[in-house]
Amino acid sequence: MAKSYDIAQDKDMEQLYAERMKRYVTTMRNEKPDMIPIRPFVAEFTAKYAGYTCQEVTHDFEKAFAAARKCAADFDWDAVVGNMVYVWTGLTEAIGTKYYGVPGIHIPPDTGFQYIEPPEEEAFMKPDEYDQLIEDPTGFLFNVWLPRISADVAAVGEPTSYRNNLSFLKGGMAMLNYFNAFGTQNELLRSESGTVSAISGILKAPFDIIADKLRGYLGLVTDVMERPDKVLAACEALMPHLTHVALSGADPDKNVPIGFWMHRGCVPFFSQEHFDKFYWPTLRPIIEKIWSNGHQVLFYAEGDWNAHLNAFAELPDQSIVYHVDRGDIFEVHRVIGHKFCISGGIPNFLLSYGTPKDVRECCKKVIDGVAGDGGYIMDASAIVQDDGKVENIKAMTEFTREYGVY
Amino acid sequence: MAEEKKAIRKPGVCIPWEEKLKELPELSGDKELVRKVWEDIDVLGYVYIWQCLLSF
């Protein structure tokens, strides 16, 4: 009896999964589904909802996975990320990574993990090292960058050590364990709640990654003025590698997009001239290459990228899904809505400090403004952390289900 | 020169098979098998460093 019940439940979940996948994919192709899909990128919110601390979901990925599954089972969401608290700090601590503030170690256990950018003079790449990066990016990362960002890894020419050897051994095995665990997590999301895994693979822009992990934002600001040719050559040298990494992690079924995390390459962090000279010419070919291989890219436009919508509009129809954070979503819809699916636009401050009534009104305004012809996915503006109110996330979900039927 | 160096370590490669092959004795068995297994494992090192940069 129990077995037949399980089979029936499995069938129901499989049917639900198929319906959600169809809804999600149809929408991402900028077409009209049966109803608006809901795909919230919830990170530390899952810990709050499931009863964990930030430390627990950041440092113990099995708890993060369990929290994500609990949210997926309790909320009527079409797609989620298997673990949006993506940086597993058990792994980064094993490697000896210096740039994270880890909950329960460097910061309070109820604070989300922090990325700590070093001062300009302590950047992980020095201004005279561009040529090394350009000539051999992989070699530079192993030989120069990794020893600087790890407390344990010895630089070339330095004596090796027990800690050095263990950093590679433990780091490599832990990374493999973590990535393999996502396969199981995605299957559990499917079988337990009929939920689609929202993205597959990772991309960052060459220009962004130089600021994020190599020169730092301030260092790159200096470099675009003092050594612009080196910056451009470095971006070009990174392009084939970032393309390779993105494609190697992409969904083999070509349903869900590659996640592209956009940081500080936009106005006003840099000028329009810098965007046109460095950011866009070294990103656009990557997106076009990925699309030529049949994969969409999810532009997770953190901050406000509306100054660059005309550039994004140059991309082939349907090649991207454009997520709106602090940009004007109605302007986004006007400029690129005819070409690409849009997601997001429900401000995080509203989800944290507003009321369910406020949230419902905002959702109505966004749906009325951008979702009339399909091609819209409901989501918060930015990744939801533990300040998101449960009642407001419920209001966003329930209102979309009530009002967002075509 | 820069082009030549770029070609030494292509995307997905840490130690190219051509470089490794020079270190090996004359292969008496299935050379293609040795190459494939070398490259399949070598790419894991590539994944490690680039994921450290991009994801962690």
Interface residues (C-beta under 8 A of the other chain):
Chain A: Y86 V87 W88 L91 T92 I95 T97 I134 E135 D136 P137 T138 G139 L141 F142 W145 L146 I149 G171 G172 M175 L176 I202 L203 K204 I209 K213 A237 P240 H241 L242 T243 H244 V245 S248
Chain B: A2 K5 K6 I8 R9 K10 P11 G12 V13 C14 L44 G45 Y46 V47 Y48 I49 W50 Q51 C52 L53 L54 S55 F56
